Amino acid sequence: MRVQESQAEMGEARVELVYGQLQGMADEVSCELVQRGMEVENGEAAKTVVPQAYKYLVWGTTGECMKYLARRAQENKDAVERTREGRDLMAKEAFRRVRSVFGW
């Protein structure tokens, strides 16, 4: 994105950036892109280039989907680690909310 912003400042032509991500993998990245896009729409970040982010879902039988997801996980072990971290953070937040409801 920095390269695109630099090209925009210099008036150079630039290629549109579009990200496609598997739902549940690196959601924090696409959420950041969406947030940045909302800031640009609200006029808070002039001259900012915001790539589009798309999420895709696996479609098919359970067996087909599991084979695909296993292959993707093998291809991107870092994504698996981020997923674990995200799961742990969500569990921690859920527990915090339950504790606050019951005053623990």
C-alpha beads as a LAMMPS data file, in Angstrom:
LAMMPS data file: protein, C-alpha beads

104 atoms
103 bonds

1 atom types
1 bond types

-500.0 500.0 xlo xhi
-500.0 500.0 ylo yhi
-500.0 500.0 zlo zhi

Masses

1 110.0

Atoms # bond

1 1 1 0.000 0.000 0.000
2 1 1 2.925 2.318 0.656
3 1 1 4.108 1.891 -2.914
4 1 1 0.642 2.823 -4.180
5 1 1 0.484 5.859 -1.900
6 1 1 3.897 6.981 -3.149
7 1 1 2.771 6.534 -6.754
8 1 1 -0.387 8.552 -6.046
9 1 1 1.621 11.396 -4.540
10 1 1 3.909 11.455 -7.579
11 1 1 0.980 11.330 -9.983
12 1 1 2.073 7.984 -11.410
13 1 1 -0.331 5.362 -12.701
14 1 1 -0.944 2.571 -10.260
15 1 1 -2.452 -0.870 -10.272
16 1 1 -5.532 -1.412 -8.133
17 1 1 -4.871 -3.710 -5.185
18 1 1 -7.476 -6.326 -4.321
19 1 1 -7.057 -8.948 -1.599
20 1 1 -8.916 -12.244 -1.528
21 1 1 -8.802 -14.148 1.730
22 1 1 -10.318 -17.343 3.037
23 1 1 -12.941 -16.585 5.673
24 1 1 -11.368 -17.121 9.090
25 1 1 -7.793 -16.673 7.906
26 1 1 -6.088 -13.369 8.739
27 1 1 -9.412 -11.679 9.413
28 1 1 -7.570 -8.966 11.346
29 1 1 -5.875 -7.895 8.106
30 1 1 -9.102 -7.530 6.144
31 1 1 -10.822 -5.832 9.103
32 1 1 -8.033 -3.258 9.133
33 1 1 -8.519 -2.658 5.405
34 1 1 -12.278 -2.230 5.875
35 1 1 -11.705 0.188 8.775
36 1 1 -9.250 2.192 6.700
37 1 1 -11.749 2.325 3.841
38 1 1 -14.440 3.639 6.181
39 1 1 -12.071 6.380 7.369
40 1 1 -11.400 7.392 3.770
41 1 1 -15.132 7.477 2.987
42 1 1 -15.657 9.749 5.980
43 1 1 -12.936 12.104 4.717
44 1 1 -10.585 11.377 7.597
45 1 1 -7.666 10.256 5.449
46 1 1 -7.264 12.279 2.276
47 1 1 -5.217 10.817 -0.607
48 1 1 -5.222 7.403 1.011
49 1 1 -5.261 4.369 -1.224
50 1 1 -7.336 1.554 0.219
51 1 1 -7.298 -1.851 -1.441
52 1 1 -10.488 -3.847 -1.577
53 1 1 -10.748 -6.944 0.586
54 1 1 -12.904 -9.917 -0.311
55 1 1 -13.562 -13.009 1.779
56 1 1 -14.398 -16.341 0.233
57 1 1 -16.008 -19.424 1.707
58 1 1 -15.341 -23.045 0.896
59 1 1 -18.337 -24.717 -0.725
60 1 1 -18.923 -28.418 -1.239
61 1 1 -19.331 -31.607 0.702
62 1 1 -17.785 -31.821 4.146
63 1 1 -15.080 -34.115 2.796
64 1 1 -14.240 -31.783 -0.090
65 1 1 -14.141 -28.774 2.202
66 1 1 -11.944 -30.481 4.788
67 1 1 -9.450 -31.599 2.134
68 1 1 -9.264 -28.066 0.764
69 1 1 -8.889 -26.489 4.207
70 1 1 -6.216 -29.011 5.209
71 1 1 -4.268 -28.220 2.034
72 1 1 -4.554 -24.476 2.652
73 1 1 -3.433 -24.906 6.264
74 1 1 -0.420 -26.912 5.124
75 1 1 0.445 -24.230 2.558
76 1 1 0.250 -21.485 5.141
77 1 1 1.293 -22.686 8.580
78 1 1 1.592 -19.074 9.757
79 1 1 -2.131 -18.664 9.183
80 1 1 -2.769 -21.638 11.448
81 1 1 -0.735 -20.001 14.206
82 1 1 -2.621 -16.712 13.763
83 1 1 -5.885 -18.650 13.912
84 1 1 -4.806 -20.220 17.206
85 1 1 -3.866 -16.810 18.576
86 1 1 -7.199 -15.392 17.432
87 1 1 -9.071 -18.291 19.008
88 1 1 -7.207 -17.813 22.285
89 1 1 -7.913 -14.074 22.277
90 1 1 -11.611 -14.669 21.562
91 1 1 -11.829 -17.228 24.372
92 1 1 -10.125 -14.813 26.759
93 1 1 -12.546 -12.033 25.780
94 1 1 -15.581 -14.317 26.113
95 1 1 -14.433 -15.384 29.582
96 1 1 -13.870 -11.732 30.558
97 1 1 -17.421 -10.871 29.485
98 1 1 -18.919 -13.816 31.368
99 1 1 -17.001 -12.792 34.486
100 1 1 -18.262 -9.215 34.198
101 1 1 -21.884 -10.396 33.884
102 1 1 -21.625 -12.492 37.036
103 1 1 -19.342 -10.069 38.893
104 1 1 -16.473 -12.562 39.280

Bonds

1 1 1 2
2 1 2 3
3 1 3 4
4 1 4 5
5 1 5 6
6 1 6 7
7 1 7 8
8 1 8 9
9 1 9 10
10 1 10 11
11 1 11 12
12 1 12 13
13 1 13 14
14 1 14 15
15 1 15 16
16 1 16 17
17 1 17 18
18 1 18 19
19 1 19 20
20 1 20 21
21 1 21 22
22 1 22 23
23 1 23 24
24 1 24 25
25 1 25 26
26 1 26 27
27 1 27 28
28 1 28 29
29 1 29 30
30 1 30 31
31 1 31 32
32 1 32 33
33 1 33 34
34 1 34 35
35 1 35 36
36 1 36 37
37 1 37 38
38 1 38 39
39 1 39 40
40 1 40 41
41 1 41 42
42 1 42 43
43 1 43 44
44 1 44 45
45 1 45 46
46 1 46 47
47 1 47 48
48 1 48 49
49 1 49 50
50 1 50 51
51 1 51 52
52 1 52 53
53 1 53 54
54 1 54 55
55 1 55 56
56 1 56 57
57 1 57 58
58 1 58 59
59 1 59 60
60 1 60 61
61 1 61 62
62 1 62 63
63 1 63 64
64 1 64 65
65 1 65 66
66 1 66 67
67 1 67 68
68 1 68 69
69 1 69 70
70 1 70 71
71 1 71 72
72 1 72 73
73 1 73 74
74 1 74 75
75 1 75 76
76 1 76 77
77 1 77 78
78 1 78 79
79 1 79 80
80 1 80 81
81 1 81 82
82 1 82 83
83 1 83 84
84 1 84 85
85 1 85 86
86 1 86 87
87 1 87 88
88 1 88 89
89 1 89 90
90 1 90 91
91 1 91 92
92 1 92 93
93 1 93 94
94 1 94 95
95 1 95 96
96 1 96 97
97 1 97 98
98 1 98 99
99 1 99 100
100 1 100 101
101 1 101 102
102 1 102 103
103 1 103 104
